Amino acid sequence: MIEFCKKWGFKINEKKTCYTAFTKAGHRKNNENTHGMKIKIGNSQTPIEPNPTSFGIKLDPKIDYKEHLKIINLLPTL
């Protein structure tokens, strides 16, 4: 990934970079243990984030957009 970014002139912001795992089960308390990976960019460990935001949309592991719909007030909070 780093070599691709260097080749095409992209710079990865280590502080803003995270990853998520999309699953049918959705987010669970043991999500990091089950889906955690050892990803490093430079010297920094890349954290897992169950609800990352991409292009203004709050994603979730099940890809059902519940977290995003809560933010834009289309779903009641439970």
mmCIF file of the N, C-alpha and C atoms, coordinates in Angstrom:
data_MODEL
# 
_entry.id   MODEL 
# 
loop_
_atom_site.group_PDB 
_atom_site.id 
_atom_site.type_symbol 
_atom_site.label_atom_id 
_atom_site.label_alt_id 
_atom_site.label_comp_id 
_atom_site.label_asym_id 
_atom_site.label_entity_id 
_atom_site.label_seq_id 
_atom_site.pdbx_PDB_ins_code 
_atom_site.Cartn_x 
_atom_site.Cartn_y 
_atom_site.Cartn_z 
_atom_site.occupancy 
_atom_site.B_iso_or_equiv 
_atom_site.pdbx_formal_charge 
_atom_site.auth_seq_id 
_atom_site.auth_comp_id 
_atom_site.auth_asym_id 
_atom_site.auth_atom_id 
_atom_site.pdbx_PDB_model_num 
ATOM 1   N N  . MET A 1 1  ? 0.826   -1.189  0.000  1.00 0.00 ? 1  MET A N  1 
ATOM 2   C CA . MET A 1 1  ? 0.000   0.000   0.000  1.00 0.00 ? 1  MET A CA 1 
ATOM 3   C C  . MET A 1 1  ? 0.869   1.252   0.000  1.00 0.00 ? 1  MET A C  1 
ATOM 4   N N  . ILE A 1 2  ? 1.923   1.223   0.821  1.00 0.00 ? 2  ILE A N  1 
ATOM 5   C CA . ILE A 1 2  ? 2.808   2.391   0.913  1.00 0.00 ? 2  ILE A CA 1 
ATOM 6   C C  . ILE A 1 2  ? 3.502   2.629   -0.417 1.00 0.00 ? 2  ILE A C  1 
ATOM 7   N N  . GLU A 1 3  ? 3.956   1.557   -1.060 1.00 0.00 ? 3  GLU A N  1 
ATOM 8   C CA . GLU A 1 3  ? 4.636   1.693   -2.355 1.00 0.00 ? 3  GLU A CA 1 
ATOM 9   C C  . GLU A 1 3  ? 3.688   2.240   -3.419 1.00 0.00 ? 3  GLU A C  1 
ATOM 10  N N  . PHE A 1 4  ? 2.441   1.789   -3.429 1.00 0.00 ? 4  PHE A N  1 
ATOM 11  C CA . PHE A 1 4  ? 1.440   2.293   -4.371 1.00 0.00 ? 4  PHE A CA 1 
ATOM 12  C C  . PHE A 1 4  ? 1.243   3.791   -4.172 1.00 0.00 ? 4  PHE A C  1 
ATOM 13  N N  . CYS A 1 5  ? 1.087   4.195   -2.922 1.00 0.00 ? 5  CYS A N  1 
ATOM 14  C CA . CYS A 1 5  ? 0.869   5.612   -2.615 1.00 0.00 ? 5  CYS A CA 1 
ATOM 15  C C  . CYS A 1 5  ? 2.074   6.452   -3.020 1.00 0.00 ? 5  CYS A C  1 
ATOM 16  N N  . LYS A 1 6  ? 3.277   5.968   -2.767 1.00 0.00 ? 6  LYS A N  1 
ATOM 17  C CA . LYS A 1 6  ? 4.477   6.699   -3.166 1.00 0.00 ? 6  LYS A CA 1 
ATOM 18  C C  . LYS A 1 6  ? 4.534   6.849   -4.679 1.00 0.00 ? 6  LYS A C  1 
ATOM 19  N N  . LYS A 1 7  ? 4.238   5.759   -5.379 1.00 0.00 ? 7  LYS A N  1 
ATOM 20  C CA . LYS A 1 7  ? 4.292   5.764   -6.849 1.00 0.00 ? 7  LYS A CA 1 
ATOM 21  C C  . LYS A 1 7  ? 3.332   6.788   -7.448 1.00 0.00 ? 7  LYS A C  1 
ATOM 22  N N  . TRP A 1 8  ? 2.156   6.908   -6.894 1.00 0.00 ? 8  TRP A N  1 
ATOM 23  C CA . TRP A 1 8  ? 1.130   7.778   -7.457 1.00 0.00 ? 8  TRP A CA 1 
ATOM 24  C C  . TRP A 1 8  ? 1.015   9.135   -6.742 1.00 0.00 ? 8  TRP A C  1 
ATOM 25  N N  . GLY A 1 9  ? 1.919   9.421   -5.838 1.00 0.00 ? 9  GLY A N  1 
ATOM 26  C CA . GLY A 1 9  ? 1.975   10.748  -5.225 1.00 0.00 ? 9  GLY A CA 1 
ATOM 27  C C  . GLY A 1 9  ? 0.995   10.986  -4.092 1.00 0.00 ? 9  GLY A C  1 
ATOM 28  N N  . PHE A 1 10 ? 0.503   9.925   -3.492 1.00 0.00 ? 10 PHE A N  1 
ATOM 29  C CA . PHE A 1 10 ? -0.386  10.074  -2.346 1.00 0.00 ? 10 PHE A CA 1 
ATOM 30  C C  . PHE A 1 10 ? 0.420   10.048  -1.061 1.00 0.00 ? 10 PHE A C  1 
ATOM 31  N N  . LYS A 1 11 ? -0.056  10.758  -0.071 1.00 0.00 ? 11 LYS A N  1 
ATOM 32  C CA . LYS A 1 11 ? 0.587   10.736  1.236  1.00 0.00 ? 11 LYS A CA 1 
ATOM 33  C C  . LYS A 1 11 ? -0.432  10.257  2.260  1.00 0.00 ? 11 LYS A C  1 
ATOM 34  N N  . ILE A 1 12 ? -0.079  9.245   3.017  1.00 0.00 ? 12 ILE A N  1 
ATOM 35  C CA . ILE A 1 12 ? -0.976  8.683   4.021  1.00 0.00 ? 12 ILE A CA 1 
ATOM 36  C C  . ILE A 1 12 ? -0.806  9.458   5.322  1.00 0.00 ? 12 ILE A C  1 
ATOM 37  N N  . ASN A 1 13 ? -1.916  9.934   5.871  1.00 0.00 ? 13 ASN A N  1 
ATOM 38  C CA . ASN A 1 13 ? -1.894  10.612  7.163  1.00 0.00 ? 13 ASN A CA 1 
ATOM 39  C C  . ASN A 1 13 ? -2.052  9.540   8.238  1.00 0.00 ? 13 ASN A C  1 
ATOM 40  N N  . GLU A 1 14 ? -0.957  9.211   8.914  1.00 0.00 ? 14 GLU A N  1 
ATOM 41  C CA . GLU A 1 14 ? -0.955  8.143   9.917  1.00 0.00 ? 14 GLU A CA 1 
ATOM 42  C C  . GLU A 1 14 ? -1.943  8.405   11.045 1.00 0.00 ? 14 GLU A C  1 
ATOM 43  N N  . LYS A 1 15 ? -2.139  9.667   11.406 1.00 0.00 ? 15 LYS A N  1 
ATOM 44  C CA . LYS A 1 15 ? -3.026  10.003  12.518 1.00 0.00 ? 15 LYS A CA 1 
ATOM 45  C C  . LYS A 1 15 ? -4.500  9.806   12.165 1.00 0.00 ? 15 LYS A C  1 
ATOM 46  N N  . LYS A 1 16 ? -4.860  9.924   10.884 1.00 0.00 ? 16 LYS A N  1 
ATOM 47  C CA . LYS A 1 16 ? -6.251  9.797   10.468 1.00 0.00 ? 16 LYS A CA 1 
ATOM 48  C C  . LYS A 1 16 ? -6.597  8.415   9.921  1.00 0.00 ? 16 LYS A C  1 
ATOM 49  N N  . THR A 1 17 ? -5.606  7.571   9.751  1.00 0.00 ? 17 THR A N  1 
ATOM 50  C CA . THR A 1 17 ? -5.831  6.275   9.121  1.00 0.00 ? 17 THR A CA 1 
ATOM 51  C C  . THR A 1 17 ? -6.285  5.234   10.130 1.00 0.00 ? 17 THR A C  1 
ATOM 52  N N  . CYS A 1 18 ? -7.320  4.481   9.753  1.00 0.00 ? 18 CYS A N  1 
ATOM 53  C CA . CYS A 1 18 ? -7.815  3.376   10.563 1.00 0.00 ? 18 CYS A CA 1 
ATOM 54  C C  . CYS A 1 18 ? -8.342  2.309   9.609  1.00 0.00 ? 18 CYS A C  1 
ATOM 55  N N  . TYR A 1 19 ? -8.792  1.210   10.152 1.00 0.00 ? 19 TYR A N  1 
ATOM 56  C CA . TYR A 1 19 ? -9.408  0.193   9.313  1.00 0.00 ? 19 TYR A CA 1 
ATOM 57  C C  . TYR A 1 19 ? -10.608 -0.379  10.042 1.00 0.00 ? 19 TYR A C  1 
ATOM 58  N N  . THR A 1 20 ? -11.470 -1.061  9.299  1.00 0.00 ? 20 THR A N  1 
ATOM 59  C CA . THR A 1 20 ? -12.635 -1.710  9.890  1.00 0.00 ? 20 THR A CA 1 
ATOM 60  C C  . THR A 1 20 ? -12.810 -3.071  9.242  1.00 0.00 ? 20 THR A C  1 
ATOM 61  N N  . ALA A 1 21 ? -13.588 -3.915  9.877  1.00 0.00 ? 21 ALA A N  1 
ATOM 62  C CA . ALA A 1 21 ? -13.921 -5.233  9.333  1.00 0.00 ? 21 ALA A CA 1 
ATOM 63  C C  . ALA A 1 21 ? -15.431 -5.276  9.135  1.00 0.00 ? 21 ALA A C  1 
ATOM 64  N N  . PHE A 1 22 ? -15.862 -5.525  7.909  1.00 0.00 ? 22 PHE A N  1 
ATOM 65  C CA . PHE A 1 22 ? -17.287 -5.628  7.607  1.00 0.00 ? 22 PHE A CA 1 
ATOM 66  C C  . PHE A 1 22 ? -17.704 -7.093  7.743  1.00 0.00 ? 22 PHE A C  1 
ATOM 67  N N  . THR A 1 23 ? -18.731 -7.352  8.562  1.00 0.00 ? 23 THR A N  1 
ATOM 68  C CA . THR A 1 23 ? -19.191 -8.717  8.807  1.00 0.00 ? 23 THR A CA 1 
ATOM 69  C C  . THR A 1 23 ? -20.715 -8.756  8.877  1.00 0.00 ? 23 THR A C  1 
ATOM 70  N N  . LYS A 1 24 ? -21.277 -9.916  8.661  1.00 0.00 ? 24 LYS A N  1 
ATOM 71  C CA . LYS A 1 24 ? -22.723 -10.088 8.808  1.00 0.00 ? 24 LYS A CA 1 
ATOM 72  C C  . LYS A 1 24 ? -23.142 -9.931  10.266 1.00 0.00 ? 24 LYS A C  1 
ATOM 73  N N  . ALA A 1 25 ? -22.251 -10.277 11.179 1.00 0.00 ? 25 ALA A N  1 
ATOM 74  C CA . ALA A 1 25 ? -22.569 -10.218 12.609 1.00 0.00 ? 25 ALA A CA 1 
ATOM 75  C C  . ALA A 1 25 ? -22.586 -8.798  13.147 1.00 0.00 ? 25 ALA A C  1 
ATOM 76  N N  . GLY A 1 26 ? -21.913 -7.872  12.470 1.00 0.00 ? 26 GLY A N  1 
ATOM 77  C CA . GLY A 1 26 ? -21.842 -6.511  12.974 1.00 0.00 ? 26 GLY A CA 1 
ATOM 78  C C  . GLY A 1 26 ? -20.792 -6.380  14.064 1.00 0.00 ? 26 GLY A C  1 
ATOM 79  N N  . HIS A 1 27 ? -20.811 -5.270  14.769 1.00 0.00 ? 27 HIS A N  1 
ATOM 80  C CA . HIS A 1 27 ? -19.819 -4.998  15.810 1.00 0.00 ? 27 HIS A CA 1 
ATOM 81  C C  . HIS A 1 27 ? -20.145 -5.776  17.087 1.00 0.00 ? 27 HIS A C  1 
ATOM 82  N N  . ARG A 1 28 ? -19.132 -6.402  17.644 1.00 0.00 ? 28 ARG A N  1 
ATOM 83  C CA . ARG A 1 28 ? -19.262 -7.127  18.898 1.00 0.00 ? 28 ARG A CA 1 
ATOM 84  C C  . ARG A 1 28 ? -18.188 -6.631  19.860 1.00 0.00 ? 28 ARG A C  1 
ATOM 85  N N  . LYS A 1 29 ? -18.337 -6.927  21.131 1.00 0.00 ? 29 LYS A N  1 
ATOM 86  C CA . LYS A 1 29 ? -17.352 -6.493  22.130 1.00 0.00 ? 29 LYS A CA 1 
ATOM 87  C C  . LYS A 1 29 ? -15.970 -7.056  21.839 1.00 0.00 ? 29 LYS A C  1 
ATOM 88  N N  . ASN A 1 30 ? -15.898 -8.266  21.279 1.00 0.00 ? 30 ASN A N  1 
ATOM 89  C CA . ASN A 1 30 ? -14.609 -8.881  20.983 1.00 0.00 ? 30 ASN A CA 1 
ATOM 90  C C  . ASN A 1 30 ? -14.158 -8.617  19.544 1.00 0.00 ? 30 ASN A C  1 
ATOM 91  N N  . ASN A 1 31 ? -14.689 -7.568  18.938 1.00 0.00 ? 31 ASN A N  1 
ATOM 92  C CA . ASN A 1 31 ? -14.394 -7.258  17.539 1.00 0.00 ? 31 ASN A CA 1 
ATOM 93  C C  . ASN A 1 31 ? -12.898 -7.151  17.262 1.00 0.00 ? 31 ASN A C  1 
ATOM 94  N N  . GLU A 1 32 ? -12.184 -6.478  18.134 1.00 0.00 ? 32 GLU A N  1 
ATOM 95  C CA . GLU A 1 32 ? -10.748 -6.293  17.913 1.00 0.00 ? 32 GLU A CA 1 
ATOM 96  C C  . GLU A 1 32 ? -10.004 -7.626  18.000 1.00 0.00 ? 32 GLU A C  1 
ATOM 97  N N  . ASN A 1 33 ? -10.390 -8.489  18.941 1.00 0.00 ? 33 ASN A N  1 
ATOM 98  C CA . ASN A 1 33 ? -9.745  -9.798  19.053 1.00 0.00 ? 33 ASN A CA 1 
ATOM 99  C C  . ASN A 1 33 ? -10.073 -10.687 17.859 1.00 0.00 ? 33 ASN A C  1 
ATOM 100 N N  . THR A 1 34 ? -11.320 -10.638 17.395 1.00 0.00 ? 34 THR A N  1 
ATOM 101 C CA . THR A 1 34 ? -11.757 -11.485 16.296 1.00 0.00 ? 34 THR A CA 1 
ATOM 102 C C  . THR A 1 34 ? -11.234 -11.004 14.947 1.00 0.00 ? 34 THR A C  1 
ATOM 103 N N  . HIS A 1 35 ? -11.324 -9.701  14.691 1.00 0.00 ? 35 HIS A N  1 
ATOM 104 C CA . HIS A 1 35 ? -11.001 -9.160  13.372 1.00 0.00 ? 35 HIS A CA 1 
ATOM 105 C C  . HIS A 1 35 ? -9.754  -8.279  13.365 1.00 0.00 ? 35 HIS A C  1 
ATOM 106 N N  . GLY A 1 36 ? -9.077  -8.191  14.489 1.00 0.00 ? 36 GLY A N  1 
ATOM 107 C CA . GLY A 1 36 ? -7.907  -7.328  14.586 1.00 0.00 ? 36 GLY A CA 1 
ATOM 108 C C  . GLY A 1 36 ? -6.751  -7.812  13.717 1.00 0.00 ? 36 GLY A C  1 
ATOM 109 N N  . MET A 1 37 ? -6.073  -6.878  13.102 1.00 0.00 ? 37 MET A N  1 
ATOM 110 C CA . MET A 1 37 ? -4.903  -7.174  12.275 1.00 0.00 ? 37 MET A CA 1 
ATOM 111 C C  . MET A 1 37 ? -3.764  -6.282  12.735 1.00 0.00 ? 37 MET A C  1 
ATOM 112 N N  . LYS A 1 38 ? -2.589  -6.697  12.503 1.00 0.00 ? 38 LYS A N  1 
ATOM 113 C CA . LYS A 1 38 ? -1.414  -5.895  12.837 1.00 0.00 ? 38 LYS A CA 1 
ATOM 114 C C  . LYS A 1 38 ? -1.019  -5.115  11.586 1.00 0.00 ? 38 LYS A C  1 
ATOM 115 N N  . ILE A 1 39 ? -1.563  -3.923  11.452 1.00 0.00 ? 39 ILE A N  1 
ATOM 116 C CA . ILE A 1 39 ? -1.282  -3.072  10.300 1.00 0.00 ? 39 ILE A CA 1 
ATOM 117 C C  . ILE A 1 39 ? -0.470  -1.885  10.791 1.00 0.00 ? 39 ILE A C  1 
ATOM 118 N N  . LYS A 1 40 ? 0.653   -1.651  10.161 1.00 0.00 ? 40 LYS A N  1 
ATOM 119 C CA . LYS A 1 40 ? 1.499   -0.509  10.526 1.00 0.00 ? 40 LYS A CA 1 
ATOM 120 C C  . LYS A 1 40 ? 1.719   0.361   9.305  1.00 0.00 ? 40 LYS A C  1 
ATOM 121 N N  . ILE A 1 41 ? 1.703   1.645   9.544  1.00 0.00 ? 41 ILE A N  1 
ATOM 122 C CA . ILE A 1 41 ? 2.088   2.620   8.524  1.00 0.00 ? 41 ILE A CA 1 
ATOM 123 C C  . ILE A 1 41 ? 3.226   3.401   9.147  1.00 0.00 ? 41 ILE A C  1 
ATOM 124 N N  . GLY A 1 42 ? 4.391   3.268   8.554  1.00 0.00 ? 42 GLY A N  1 
ATOM 125 C CA . GLY A 1 42 ? 5.578   3.856   9.164  1.00 0.00 ? 42 GLY A CA 1 
ATOM 126 C C  . GLY A 1 42 ? 5.850   3.124   10.460 1.00 0.00 ? 42 GLY A C  1 
ATOM 127 N N  . ASN A 1 43 ? 5.912   3.859   11.551 1.00 0.00 ? 43 ASN A N  1 
ATOM 128 C CA . ASN A 1 43 ? 6.134   3.254   12.863 1.00 0.00 ? 43 ASN A CA 1 
ATOM 129 C C  . ASN A 1 43 ? 4.871   3.180   13.705 1.00 0.00 ? 43 ASN A C  1 
ATOM 130 N N  . SER A 1 44 ? 3.741   3.584   13.125 1.00 0.00 ? 44 SER A N  1 
ATOM 131 C CA . SER A 1 44 ? 2.490   3.647   13.888 1.00 0.00 ? 44 SER A CA 1 
ATOM 132 C C  . SER A 1 44 ? 1.607   2.437   13.631 1.00 0.00 ? 44 SER A C  1 
ATOM 133 N N  . GLN A 1 45 ? 1.054   1.879   14.719 1.00 0.00 ? 45 GLN A N  1 
ATOM 134 C CA . GLN A 1 45 ? 0.068   0.807   14.608 1.00 0.00 ? 45 GLN A CA 1 
ATOM 135 C C  . GLN A 1 45 ? -1.248  1.434   14.158 1.00 0.00 ? 45 GLN A C  1 
ATOM 136 N N  . THR A 1 46 ? -1.877  0.883   13.128 1.00 0.00 ? 46 THR A N  1 
ATOM 137 C CA . THR A 1 46 ? -3.140  1.408   12.618 1.00 0.00 ? 46 THR A CA 1 
ATOM 138 C C  . THR A 1 46 ? -4.281  0.806   13.445 1.00 0.00 ? 46 THR A C  1 
ATOM 139 N N  . PRO A 1 47 ? -5.132  1.645   14.058 1.00 0.00 ? 47 PRO A N  1 
ATOM 140 C CA . PRO A 1 47 ? -6.191  1.128   14.927 1.00 0.00 ? 47 PRO A CA 1 
ATOM 141 C C  . PRO A 1 47 ? -7.413  0.641   14.153 1.00 0.00 ? 47 PRO A C  1 
ATOM 142 N N  . ILE A 1 48 ? -8.137  -0.313  14.743 1.00 0.00 ? 48 ILE A N  1 
ATOM 143 C CA . ILE A 1 48 ? -9.416  -0.740  14.192 1.00 0.00 ? 48 ILE A CA 1 
ATOM 144 C C  . ILE A 1 48 ? -10.472 0.257   14.671 1.00 0.00 ? 48 ILE A C  1 
ATOM 145 N N  . GLU A 1 49 ? -11.390 0.615   13.792 1.00 0.00 ? 49 GLU A N  1 
ATOM 146 C CA . GLU A 1 49 ? -12.459 1.566   14.121 1.00 0.00 ? 49 GLU A CA 1 
ATOM 147 C C  . GLU A 1 49 ? -13.773 0.962   13.615 1.00 0.00 ? 49 GLU A C  1 
ATOM 148 N N  . PRO A 1 50 ? -14.694 0.586   14.518 1.00 0.00 ? 50 PRO A N  1 
ATOM 149 C CA . PRO A 1 50 ? -15.936 -0.038  14.071 1.00 0.00 ? 50 PRO A CA 1 
ATOM 150 C C  . PRO A 1 50 ? -16.842 0.889   13.278 1.00 0.00 ? 50 PRO A C  1 
ATOM 151 N N  . ASN A 1 51 ? -16.740 2.199   13.494 1.00 0.00 ? 51 ASN A N  1 
ATOM 152 C CA . ASN A 1 51 ? -17.600 3.149   12.789 1.00 0.00 ? 51 ASN A CA 1 
ATOM 153 C C  . ASN A 1 51 ? -16.794 4.278   12.160 1.00 0.00 ? 51 ASN A C  1 
ATOM 154 N N  . PRO A 1 52 ? -15.990 3.973   11.139 1.00 0.00 ? 52 PRO A N  1 
ATOM 155 C CA . PRO A 1 52 ? -15.220 5.040   10.502 1.00 0.00 ? 52 PRO A CA 1 
ATOM 156 C C  . PRO A 1 52 ? -16.119 5.908   9.618  1.00 0.00 ? 52 PRO A C  1 
ATOM 157 N N  . THR A 1 53 ? -15.677 7.119   9.357  1.00 0.00 ? 53 THR A N  1 
ATOM 158 C CA . THR A 1 53 ? -16.396 8.018   8.453  1.00 0.00 ? 53 THR A CA 1 
ATOM 159 C C  . THR A 1 53 ? -15.612 8.115   7.167  1.00 0.00 ? 53 THR A C  1 
ATOM 160 N N  . SER A 1 54 ? -16.304 7.926   6.055  1.00 0.00 ? 54 SER A N  1 
ATOM 161 C CA . SER A 1 54 ? -15.678 8.032   4.742  1.00 0.00 ? 54 SER A CA 1 
ATOM 162 C C  . SER A 1 54 ? -16.566 8.892   3.853  1.00 0.00 ? 54 SER A C  1 
ATOM 163 N N  . PHE A 1 55 ? -16.023 9.962   3.343  1.00 0.00 ? 55 PHE A N  1 
ATOM 164 C CA . PHE A 1 55 ? -16.770 10.902  2.496  1.00 0.00 ? 55 PHE A CA 1 
ATOM 165 C C  . PHE A 1 55 ? -18.048 11.377  3.173  1.00 0.00 ? 55 PHE A C  1 
ATOM 166 N N  . GLY A 1 56 ? -17.975 11.596  4.492  1.00 0.00 ? 56 GLY A N  1 
ATOM 167 C CA . GLY A 1 56 ? -19.108 12.123  5.249  1.00 0.00 ? 56 GLY A CA 1 
ATOM 168 C C  . GLY A 1 56 ? -20.142 11.094  5.650  1.00 0.00 ? 56 GLY A C  1 
ATOM 169 N N  . ILE A 1 57 ? -19.921 9.828   5.343  1.00 0.00 ? 57 ILE A N  1 
ATOM 170 C CA . ILE A 1 57 ? -20.875 8.786   5.694  1.00 0.00 ? 57 ILE A CA 1 
ATOM 171 C C  . ILE A 1 57 ? -20.283 7.933   6.809  1.00 0.00 ? 57 ILE A C  1 
ATOM 172 N N  . LYS A 1 58 ? -21.021 7.796   7.897  1.00 0.00 ? 58 LYS A N  1 
ATOM 173 C CA . LYS A 1 58 ? -20.596 6.982   9.036  1.00 0.00 ? 58 LYS A CA 1 
ATOM 174 C C  . LYS A 1 58 ? -20.888 5.524   8.699  1.00 0.00 ? 58 LYS A C  1 
ATOM 175 N N  . LEU A 1 59 ? -19.825 4.737   8.547  1.00 0.00 ? 59 LEU A N  1 
ATOM 176 C CA . LEU A 1 59 ? -19.976 3.326   8.204  1.00 0.00 ? 59 LEU A CA 1 
ATOM 177 C C  . LEU A 1 59 ? -20.111 2.482   9.460  1.00 0.00 ? 59 LEU A C  1 
ATOM 178 N N  . ASP A 1 60 ? -20.610 1.276   9.315  1.00 0.00 ? 60 ASP A N  1 
ATOM 179 C CA . ASP A 1 60 ? -20.686 0.340   10.431 1.00 0.00 ? 60 ASP A CA 1 
ATOM 180 C C  . ASP A 1 60 ? -20.380 -1.055  9.909  1.00 0.00 ? 60 ASP A C  1 
ATOM 181 N N  . PRO A 1 61 ? -19.956 -1.966  10.798 1.00 0.00 ? 61 PRO A N  1 
ATOM 182 C CA . PRO A 1 61 ? -19.508 -3.281  10.363 1.00 0.00 ? 61 PRO A CA 1 
ATOM 183 C C  . PRO A 1 61 ? -20.534 -4.089  9.555  1.00 0.00 ? 61 PRO A C  1 
ATOM 184 N N  . LYS A 1 62 ? -21.817 -3.842  9.770  1.00 0.00 ? 62 LYS A N  1 
ATOM 185 C CA . LYS A 1 62 ? -22.850 -4.581  9.053  1.00 0.00 ? 62 LYS A CA 1 
ATOM 186 C C  . LYS A 1 62 ? -23.273 -3.901  7.751  1.00 0.00 ? 62 LYS A C  1 
ATOM 187 N N  . ILE A 1 63 ? -22.782 -2.723  7.533  1.00 0.00 ? 63 ILE A N  1 
ATOM 188 C CA . ILE A 1 63 ? -23.130 -1.894  6.369  1.00 0.00 ? 63 ILE A CA 1 
ATOM 189 C C  . ILE A 1 63 ? -24.646 -1.709  6.258  1.00 0.00 ? 63 ILE A C  1 
ATOM 190 N N  . ASP A 1 64 ? -25.300 -1.430  7.379  1.00 0.00 ? 64 ASP A N  1 
ATOM 191 C CA . ASP A 1 64 ? -26.734 -1.146  7.336  1.00 0.00 ? 64 ASP A CA 1 
ATOM 192 C C  . ASP A 1 64 ? -27.014 0.344   7.566  1.00 0.00 ? 64 ASP A C  1 
ATOM 193 N N  . TYR A 1 65 ? -25.969 1.136   7.746  1.00 0.00 ? 65 TYR A N  1 
ATOM 194 C CA . TYR A 1 65 ? -26.017 2.599   7.853  1.00 0.00 ? 65 TYR A CA 1 
ATOM 195 C C  . TYR A 1 65 ? -26.777 3.101   9.084  1.00 0.00 ? 65 TYR A C  1 
ATOM 196 N N  . LYS A 1 66 ? -27.004 2.247   10.088 1.00 0.00 ? 66 LYS A N  1 
ATOM 197 C CA . LYS A 1 66 ? -27.730 2.686   11.284 1.00 0.00 ? 66 LYS A CA 1 
ATOM 198 C C  . LYS A 1 66 ? -27.030 3.846   11.982 1.00 0.00 ? 66 LYS A C  1 
ATOM 199 N N  . GLU A 1 67 ? -25.722 3.764   12.118 1.00 0.00 ? 67 GLU A N  1 
ATOM 200 C CA . GLU A 1 67 ? -24.979 4.847   12.798 1.00 0.00 ? 67 GLU A CA 1 
ATOM 201 C C  . GLU A 1 67 ? -25.106 6.153   12.027 1.00 0.00 ? 67 GLU A C  1 
ATOM 202 N N  . HIS A 1 68 ? -25.042 6.094   10.710 1.00 0.00 ? 68 HIS A N  1 
ATOM 203 C CA . HIS A 1 68 ? -25.157 7.306   9.903  1.00 0.00 ? 68 HIS A CA 1 
ATOM 204 C C  . HIS A 1 68 ? -26.577 7.873   9.981  1.00 0.00 ? 68 HIS A C  1 
ATOM 205 N N  . LEU A 1 69 ? -27.576 7.004   9.933  1.00 0.00 ? 69 LEU A N  1 
ATOM 206 C CA . LEU A 1 69 ? -28.961 7.469   10.001 1.00 0.00 ? 69 LEU A CA 1 
ATOM 207 C C  . LEU A 1 69 ? -29.279 8.095   11.352 1.00 0.00 ? 69 LEU A C  1 
ATOM 208 N N  . LYS A 1 70 ? -28.653 7.609   12.421 1.00 0.00 ? 70 LYS A N  1 
ATOM 209 C CA . LYS A 1 70 ? -28.827 8.239   13.733 1.00 0.00 ? 70 LYS A CA 1 
ATOM 210 C C  . LYS A 1 70 ? -28.304 9.673   13.704 1.00 0.00 ? 70 LYS A C  1 
ATOM 211 N N  . ILE A 1 71 ? -27.172 9.861   13.060 1.00 0.00 ? 71 ILE A N  1 
ATOM 212 C CA . ILE A 1 71 ? -26.554 11.190  13.001 1.00 0.00 ? 71 ILE A CA 1 
ATOM 213 C C  . ILE A 1 71 ? -27.439 12.174  12.246 1.00 0.00 ? 71 ILE A C  1 
ATOM 214 N N  . ILE A 1 72 ? -28.055 11.719  11.168 1.00 0.00 ? 72 ILE A N  1 
ATOM 215 C CA . ILE A 1 72 ? -28.884 12.647  10.385 1.00 0.00 ? 72 ILE A CA 1 
ATOM 216 C C  . ILE A 1 72 ? -30.348 12.599  10.827 1.00 0.00 ? 72 ILE A C  1 
ATOM 217 N N  . ASN A 1 73 ? -30.584 12.009  12.009 1.00 0.00 ? 73 ASN A N  1 
ATOM 218 C CA . ASN A 1 73 ? -31.892 11.998  12.676 1.00 0.00 ? 73 ASN A CA 1 
ATOM 219 C C  . ASN A 1 73 ? -33.007 11.284  11.909 1.00 0.00 ? 73 ASN A C  1 
ATOM 220 N N  . LEU A 1 74 ? -32.651 10.219  11.191 1.00 0.00 ? 74 LEU A N  1 
ATOM 221 C CA . LEU A 1 74 ? -33.689 9.425   10.533 1.00 0.00 ? 74 LEU A CA 1 
ATOM 222 C C  . LEU A 1 74 ? -34.037 8.162   11.317 1.00 0.00 ? 74 LEU A C  1 
ATOM 223 N N  . LEU A 1 75 ? -33.203 7.846   12.310 1.00 0.00 ? 75 LEU A N  1 
ATOM 224 C CA . LEU A 1 75 ? -33.483 6.700   13.181 1.00 0.00 ? 75 LEU A CA 1 
ATOM 225 C C  . LEU A 1 75 ? -33.480 7.164   14.628 1.00 0.00 ? 75 LEU A C  1 
ATOM 226 N N  . PRO A 1 76 ? -34.409 6.670   15.417 1.00 0.00 ? 76 PRO A N  1 
ATOM 227 C CA . PRO A 1 76 ? -34.371 7.028   16.847 1.00 0.00 ? 76 PRO A CA 1 
ATOM 228 C C  . PRO A 1 76 ? -33.190 6.318   17.517 1.00 0.00 ? 76 PRO A C  1 
ATOM 229 N N  . THR A 1 77 ? -32.626 6.961   18.517 1.00 0.00 ? 77 THR A N  1 
ATOM 230 C CA . THR A 1 77 ? -31.568 6.313   19.283 1.00 0.00 ? 77 THR A CA 1 
ATOM 231 C C  . THR A 1 77 ? -32.186 5.270   20.180 1.00 0.00 ? 77 THR A C  1 
ATOM 232 N N  . LEU A 1 78 ? -31.525 4.155   20.306 1.00 0.00 ? 78 LEU A N  1 
ATOM 233 C CA . LEU A 1 78 ? -32.067 3.053   21.113 1.00 0.00 ? 78 LEU A CA 1 
ATOM 234 C C  . LEU A 1 78 ? -31.568 3.111   22.514 1.00 0.00 ? 78 LEU A C  1 
# 
